[in-house]
């Protein structure tokens, strides 16, 4: 039974890969030459079992040998966001749950003038994030997560699949062939005013990205000292710790005492029925608080 499940999973991933490649070649946001070069390096890197690939002549290092098969999705994701927000008018971005920096890497390729602060609690793969960040200017990385309180927590992940790392062990292996979960000790920090000042991190961000596999509510509570215009997070009601879009919106409105609205959501997909939600915050206080 387990073998049959594994075979089905492999076939599904193979078919998905072909679909992604076709979509990339026909609809990718980059020029055709760049799209072809991307696929060339994708199959070279996977075929030779490398831990890096080349994107726009910039080296990208990773722990999952299949990362080149997935990176093109970040181009589509950011291109979709560009239809909703103007990154060219932004200055500062915070990337929470950075992993090896996939989102920030592509964002930097498309908008090199952005200043990015990335947070990743997994000390095992943090050196890869640091290595990728050093290939760009104005990209700082911190080896801790963000939460509603400061302290250490167990972090669970499958080796080679760290992008799915979570404080909930079940979340770390959903949809994966391997269920060999590793546990490490990870540091989490609440971004208080004093801590932001200590690290010379700004209190105001144009855009916040959150991808933390079930810890979204805790992260949002840990951002109460931070002002922002757009908050973009992955959500799922299927996985442990996941909150509904209504719960997240209510928490954002309580914590900000400002007008927060949902700007966009994507269609749930994958084993965990994950989807992306984009919130916008009006920095003018509600009339009853003026």
N, C-alpha and C positions, 0 to 999 in steps of 0.2 A: 504493500500500500504506500509506504513511504517512497519507494523507488518510482512508482507511477506518478506520485505527486511531484517528485523532483523532475522527472522527464517532462511532465506537462508544464512546469514552471520554466524549464529551459526553452522549450518550444515557444512558449508565450513571449519570453524575453527576446528570442531570435526574431520572431515576427514583428515585435514592437520595434526592434532595432532597424529592420528594413523599412518600416513605416516612417521612422524618424529620419533615416537617410533620404528617402524620397521627398519628404516634406522639406528637409534642409536644402536639397538641390533645387527644388522647384519654387520654394517660397522663402528661403532664408533671407534675413535682413541684410546680410553682407553682399558685396559684389560677387558675381559668379566665380571669378578667379579665386577669391578668398574661400568660397564654399568648397571648391574642388580641392584646394590645398589642405583645407581642414580635414576632409575625408581621407586624403592621401596619408596625412600624418596619423589620423585616427587608426587606420588599419595597420600601419607600420608599428605604431606603439603597442597595439593590442597583440598583433601577430608575433612580435619579438618579446612580448611580456615585459615591456619597459615600465618604469614608474614615472614617466614624464611624456609629454607630447609638446608640439609647437603650435601656437595659435597667434597668427599675425606676427610671426617671427619672434614671439616671446615664449619662453619655456614655462610650462605649467607642470608642477610636480604633484603627485598624489599617492594615496595608499591603495586605492581600488583600481586594479588593472583595467577595469571596464569604464573608468571615468571618461575617456575620450568619446565613448558612445553616448554619454549623457550631457556633455558640456554644451552641445548645440542647443539644448532645451533652454539654457540660461539666456542665450541670445534672443530666442523667441519671447521668453518671459520679460526680459528688459525692454524689448521692442514694444511689447503690449503695454508696459507701464509708461513708456514714452508717449503713448497716445492719451494718457490720463494726467501725467505730471510733466513739468518742464525741467528736466535735470540740468539744462543749460543755465537756468537761473538759480540753481542751488549751489551751496558751498560746502556743507558739512553733512555727512551720512554716518549713521551708527549701524553696524552689522553684528547682530547678536545671534550666536549659534553659527559662527563663520565656517566651521569645519576646516577644510584646507583652503578656503577663500574662493570657492567657485563663483558665487554671486558677485562678490566684490571685484574679482579678477575681470569678469566680463564687463561689469559696470565701469571699471577703470579703462578698459580698452575703448569703450564708446564715449566715456566722459572723463578724460584724463585730468581735468582741472579740479575734480571733486576731492575733498579731504575726507578720508574714510578712517573710522575707528572700528576695529574688529575685535570681538570677544569670543574666545573658545576655551572651554574648561578642560578639554581632553589633552593632557600633557603628552600623551603618546604621539598624537599627530600634530601638535602645535608647531614643532619645527618645520613641518611642511607648509603650514600657513605663513610662518615667518619668512621662509624661503621665497614663496610666491610674492609676498608683499614687497620684498626688497627689490623686485624688478620694476617697481613703480615708485614715483614720488608721492609724498603726502598720503601714506597708508600706514597707520600705526596698529599694532596688534597687542592684545593682552591675554595672558593665559589664565583666565578665570571666566566663569559664567556670571550672568546677572540674575538676581532673585530678590524676593521680598525681604529676606534677611541675610546677613553675612555669616558664612560658616562653610564647613566642608560636608559634602554629601557623596554617597557612592554614585558613580557614573558607569553605565553599562553599554557595551558595544561589541559587535562582532568584528574580529580582526579583518581588515581589508574592506569593511563596510561601515566605517566610522561615521559616515554622514547620517546614519540612523541612530547615533548614540543618544541615550536618554537616561534620566534618573529613574525611569520605570523599566525594569528588565524585559518585560513582555514587549514593550514598544521597540526595543532594540533589534528584534529579530522578525518582526511582522513582514511577511512576503519574501523572506530570504531563504535560500536553500540550507545554509548552515544555521544551526541554533547553538553553536559553541560561543557562549557569551562571556566576555571578559569584564571583570569588575575592577575599577580603579578609584582612588580617592580624588575628588575634584573640589576646587575652591569656587565658591559663589559669593558675589558681592552685591549689596544694595547700593545703588548709585545715589548716595546722599550728597548734599551740598559740599560737605567737608571732604568727602572722598573724591568728588569731581575736581575740587580745588587742589587737592594733594597731587593728583596725576596730571594737572593742567589740561583737563578735558573740559570742553565747553558745556554750558548748561542748555544751549539752544541748538537743535538739529533741524535741518530741513526735511530729512527723511530717515525713518527708522525701519530696518528690516529685521524680522524675528523668525527664526526657524529652529525650534528647540524641542520638537518631538514630544509634546504633551505638557511642557512647563510654561506655556504661554501666559497663563493667569499670574503665575509667580513672577515672571519677568515684568509684566505690565505693572504689578504692584511695586516692583523695584525701581521703576522709572518715574516715581512721583516728583522727583526734584528736577526732572528734565522737561524742557519745553520742546514741542515739535509741531510741524505742520502736517506731515504725512506719516502714517504708521502702516506698515505692510507686513502681514504675518500669515504663516501657514497655520491652518486650524483643522481639527478633526474631532467629531463627536464619538467616533468609533474607538479610538485608542485611549488608554489610561491617562487620566489627567486632562483630557481634552475638554475644552469649553465650547459652548455654542456661540454663534456670532452675537446673539442677544446678550449673553453673559459678559462677553468681552466688551461690547459697546457700553453696557451698564457700568462696568468697572472703569472704563476709560472716562466716562462722564463723571463718575464719582471722584476719581483721582485728580482730574484736571479742573473741575468746577468751570468748565468751558464747554462751548458747543462742539460736539464731536458727532460726525455723521459717517455712514458707510458710503464710500465713493464707488466701490466695485467689488464683486466677488466672482470667483471662477467656479466651474462645475466640479463637484467632488469626483475624485478618481482614485484608482489604486486600491490595494487591500484595506487600507485604513480610511478610505473615502476622504482623503485630504483635499483641501481647497485653499486658495489664497484670498485674503480679504484686505482691502485697502481702505483705511480710515483717513479722514481729513479733520483737522482741528482748527476752528476759528479762534484766533488768539484774543479776540475781544470778549470780555466776560459777559455772561448773560445779563440782561437789563436789571434783573432783581438783585444782582451782586454789584452793580455799579454804584 
